[in-house]
Each structure stands twice: as C-alpha cells, then as structure tokens.
C-alpha cells in the first residue's frame, strides 16, 4: 500500500462520517502538500465544510509541506510509527504551518 492509498482510505472514512467532517472543519482552507522522496507528490485540501479532498500533484500555495519517504508516511498513517518520533529522527520534514500539521496528525490518530 502506498501513502496515497493509505491517506485516501482515511479521507473516504471522513467523507462518509458527519462527526469527523465536523472535526475537520477546524482545518477549513488548509492545504497539506505531501512531497515524497520517491514517487509522485499529492496534496490534501480541506473544504469550508470540513470535506477533505486528496489530489495527486503539487499545490502552488500549500499551508504546509510534509516531506518523507513513501514507506515512512505509510508507517505513520497506519499507526506503525509515531509522527513526532519520525520528525525528530529526521524521517519526516515539515515546513509551513507546523501547528496545523500537528493538529492533523492528532486527528488522524483518532480515525485510524
């Protein structure tokens, strides 16, 4: 499974759950760019009603950019690795709105 597929599974859960959509509303207007060390980039944008949309490619003005290997992101998204530990070990780099990324990570932990 790729990191795109792992995140897509989470996005589909959120899109079909009104309670989760409400929680995602706090990230309204945010765009999280995922830049892989290998493979294609993708981004997660959050609509005004909290609806997350996952698209392949780069966004011109993301709120934050997360850079990692595909396998490191899969491990984080599936709960095999801790995002904060991965960050401090240098497996994941974040630029931009770090607080929003931290909030997103905490919310994704609840959904897995």
Secondary structure as GFF3:
##gff-version 3
##sequence-region A 1 112
A	DSSP	alpha_helix	3	15	.	.	.	ID=ss1
A	DSSP	alpha_helix	18	24	.	.	.	ID=ss2
A	DSSP	three_ten_helix	25	27	.	.	.	ID=ss3
A	DSSP	beta_strand	31	36	.	.	.	ID=ss4
A	DSSP	beta_strand	42	46	.	.	.	ID=ss5
A	DSSP	beta_strand	52	56	.	.	.	ID=ss6
A	DSSP	beta_strand	64	68	.	.	.	ID=ss7
A	DSSP	alpha_helix	70	77	.	.	.	ID=ss8
A	DSSP	alpha_helix	83	88	.	.	.	ID=ss9
A	DSSP	beta_strand	92	96	.	.	.	ID=ss10
A	DSSP	alpha_helix	98	111	.	.	.	ID=ss11
###
